[in-house]
């Protein structure tokens, strides 16, 4: 690519990601409202005895039902930006079972359930995630380490959000996450991160690690500036934060657009064509492949590095992991969270947030951070509301 091409590419990127353009904002907001409604409905279905694969399929169906009804005149790409994933207890992320034998998990009372998903409109991405706890008695708060880790993740996310302002930097956000987790005797999960996003780009080189790791994952320090979008993804463990890849095979993949290979297996070629046509550059679950025979080709695609797997990671079996995830836009006018928080599970932690802590000071000051009211962009395309529980978090401050 010569210098003229580089300059043209940079100019197009600036136009595509211009957050002062009402059309760009409208597409982000529509994607966010779709993801928000899907997440709300999936959370409402979480209950003892429900199969995780059913929840994942349900979330994906909601996203696709919405995106099939919008932007149909100009052949605009839209759909799932991240397939629905439901990771339980010590499972960290990326669990999206197909429902095949030996692949699924049935939810039980007491489970700490993390749900994340995402939608895109014309390549503009909105992802979100929430943690709930299944309780046999909704009138009684969940206590113990499950309560601690939910509180830690929630307050870490809220503190981090308040620091995502023009002039602040990623190190400040990392420090805030670490302090909030420590206040509840918890730890951020290693290997997990938040990322800047752009049109058709789910993660740029700008990264906020939940746990700094200069030796294995060096990250360039950066300052937040206007015209940036981020996925803020907070994952906290009740243990030491370490994790390992589990025995389950990956079911979530994305295309590696930098790799080419002349495929020989018919199933692999058919799978690659379906993936390229239906999912583009975005992650997908093999559950979404219409022809089950194409799943056989995924193994070769991954072995040839044409697909990038999202491995399912676990902490220690006795640990519990909580997650809160949101999409954040930073413009010259301030910071906007476009995927609002859902009602929290009814938990009570024995830990407190000291009034003189940085966490308490951040939580007390949300100046410059706006949270949009979701649902407006869905008017006229079949949006419905799901009743939320009245209970919330019980933490001494």
ChimeraX attribute file (.defattr): number of C-alpha atoms within 10 A of each C-alpha:
attribute: neighborCount
match mode: 1-to-1
recipient: residues
	/A:1	7
	/A:2	6
	/A:3	8
	/A:4	9
	/A:5	10
	/A:6	11
	/A:7	12
	/A:8	11
	/A:9	13
	/A:10	12
	/A:11	11
	/A:12	12
	/A:13	13
	/A:14	13
	/A:15	13
	/A:16	17
	/A:17	18
	/A:18	18
	/A:19	21
	/A:20	14
	/A:21	11
	/A:22	10
	/A:23	12
	/A:24	18
	/A:25	16
	/A:26	15
	/A:27	21
	/A:28	26
	/A:29	25
	/A:30	26
	/A:31	32
	/A:32	31
	/A:33	27
	/A:34	31
	/A:35	33
	/A:36	28
	/A:37	23
	/A:38	27
	/A:39	27
	/A:40	22
	/A:41	19
	/A:42	24
	/A:43	25
	/A:44	14
	/A:45	12
	/A:46	20
	/A:47	18
	/A:48	15
	/A:49	11
	/A:50	14
	/A:51	18
	/A:52	27
	/A:53	22
	/A:54	18
	/A:55	22
	/A:56	25
	/A:57	21
	/A:58	17
	/A:59	26
	/A:60	26
	/A:61	17
	/A:62	18
	/A:63	28
	/A:64	16
	/A:65	14
	/A:66	23
	/A:67	22
	/A:68	12
	/A:69	11
	/A:70	14
	/A:71	14
	/A:72	11
	/A:73	6
	/A:74	6
	/A:75	8
	/A:76	12
	/A:77	16
	/A:78	26
	/A:79	26
	/A:80	29
	/A:81	28
	/A:82	27
	/A:83	30
	/A:84	34
	/A:85	26
	/A:86	29
	/A:87	27
	/A:88	26
	/A:89	22
	/A:90	23
	/A:91	26
	/A:92	26
	/A:93	23
	/A:94	25
	/A:95	32
	/A:96	28
	/A:97	30
	/A:98	19
	/A:99	16
	/A:100	9
	/A:101	7
	/A:102	9
	/A:103	15
	/A:104	16
	/A:105	18
	/A:106	13
	/A:107	18
	/A:108	19
	/A:109	13
	/A:110	15
	/A:111	18
	/A:112	26
	/A:113	26
	/A:114	25
	/A:115	31
	/A:116	30
	/A:117	27
	/A:118	30
	/A:119	32
	/A:120	28
	/A:121	27
	/A:122	17
	/A:123	24
	/A:124	28
	/A:125	32
	/A:126	33
	/A:127	30
	/A:128	27
	/A:129	29
	/A:130	26
	/A:131	25
	/A:132	25
	/A:133	26
	/A:134	19
	/A:135	20
	/A:136	13
	/A:137	9
	/A:138	13
	/A:139	10
	/A:140	12
	/A:141	19
	/A:142	23
	/A:143	14
	/A:144	12
	/A:145	22
	/A:146	24
	/A:147	27
	/A:148	28
	/A:149	29
	/A:150	35
	/A:151	29
	/A:152	32
	/A:153	31
	/A:154	25
	/A:155	26
	/A:156	31
	/A:157	25
	/A:158	20
	/A:159	26
	/A:160	25
	/A:161	23
	/A:162	20
	/A:163	22
	/A:164	26
	/A:165	22
	/A:166	19
	/A:167	11
	/A:168	14
	/A:169	17
	/A:170	22
	/A:171	15
	/A:172	14
	/A:173	21
	/A:174	21
	/A:175	17
	/A:176	25
	/A:177	28
	/A:178	20
	/A:179	21
	/A:180	29
	/A:181	27
	/A:182	16
	/A:183	20
	/A:184	23
	/A:185	17
	/A:186	27
	/A:187	27
	/A:188	33
	/A:189	26
	/A:190	20
	/A:191	18
	/A:192	20
	/A:193	20
	/A:194	22
	/A:195	20
	/A:196	20
	/A:197	24
	/A:198	20
	/A:199	17
	/A:200	17
	/A:201	14
	/A:202	21
	/A:203	15
	/A:204	11
	/A:205	10
	/A:206	18
	/A:207	22
	/A:208	27
	/A:209	25
	/A:210	26
	/A:211	20
	/A:212	20
	/A:213	12
	/A:214	9
	/A:215	7
	/A:216	8
	/A:217	10
	/A:218	11
	/A:219	16
	/A:220	11
	/A:221	11
	/A:222	14
	/A:223	14
	/A:224	18
	/A:225	16
	/A:226	18
	/A:227	17
	/A:228	19
	/A:229	27
	/A:230	26
	/A:231	24
	/A:232	24
	/A:233	24
	/A:234	28
	/A:235	32
	/A:236	34
	/A:237	32
	/A:238	29
	/A:239	22
	/A:240	16
	/A:241	22
	/A:242	16
	/A:243	19
	/A:244	15
	/A:245	14
	/A:246	13
	/A:247	10
	/A:248	13
	/A:249	14
	/A:250	20
	/A:251	21
	/A:252	25
	/A:253	24
	/A:254	21
	/A:255	22
	/A:256	16
	/A:257	13
	/A:258	7
	/A:259	10
	/A:260	10
	/A:261	9
	/A:262	7
	/A:263	16
	/A:264	9
	/A:265	13
	/A:266	12
	/A:267	19
	/A:268	21
	/A:269	18
	/A:270	18
	/A:271	25
	/A:272	20
	/A:273	14
	/A:274	16
	/A:275	24
	/A:276	15
	/A:277	10
	/A:278	17
	/A:279	22
	/A:280	19
	/A:281	19
	/A:282	25
	/A:283	22
	/A:284	26
	/A:285	25
	/A:286	23
	/A:287	20
	/A:288	18
	/A:289	16
	/A:290	11
	/A:291	14
	/A:292	12
	/A:293	13
	/A:294	21
	/A:295	19
	/A:296	16
	/A:297	19
	/A:298	23
	/A:299	13
	/A:300	19
	/A:301	22
	/A:302	17
	/A:303	10
	/A:304	15
	/A:305	17
	/A:306	21
	/A:307	22
	/A:308	18
	/A:309	19
	/A:310	18
	/A:311	19
	/A:312	21
	/A:313	21
	/A:314	24
	/A:315	24
	/A:316	18
	/A:317	10
	/A:318	10
	/A:319	19
	/A:320	28
	/A:321	33
	/A:322	36
	/A:323	30
	/A:324	25
	/A:325	25
	/A:326	26
	/A:327	27
	/A:328	26
	/A:329	24
	/A:330	21
	/A:331	19
	/A:332	13
	/A:333	12
	/A:334	16
	/A:335	24
	/A:336	21
	/A:337	22
	/A:338	25
	/A:339	27
	/A:340	20
	/A:341	18
	/A:342	16
	/A:343	17
	/A:344	20
	/A:345	25
	/A:346	23
	/A:347	23
	/A:348	22
	/A:349	22
	/A:350	13
	/A:351	16
	/A:352	13
	/A:353	17
	/A:354	13
	/A:355	11
	/A:356	8
	/A:357	12
	/A:358	16
	/A:359	23
	/A:360	16
	/A:361	13
	/A:362	18
	/A:363	15
	/A:364	12
	/A:365	11
	/A:366	15
	/A:367	10
	/A:368	14
	/A:369	20
	/A:370	16
	/A:371	14
	/A:372	14
	/A:373	11
	/A:374	18
	/A:375	17
	/A:376	12
	/A:377	17
	/A:378	19
	/A:379	9
	/A:380	8
	/A:381	13
	/A:382	9
	/A:383	15
	/A:384	11
	/A:385	9
	/A:386	11
	/A:387	9
	/A:388	12
	/A:389	12
	/A:390	11
	/A:391	15
	/A:392	13
	/A:393	18
	/A:394	18
	/A:395	15
	/A:396	11
	/A:397	9
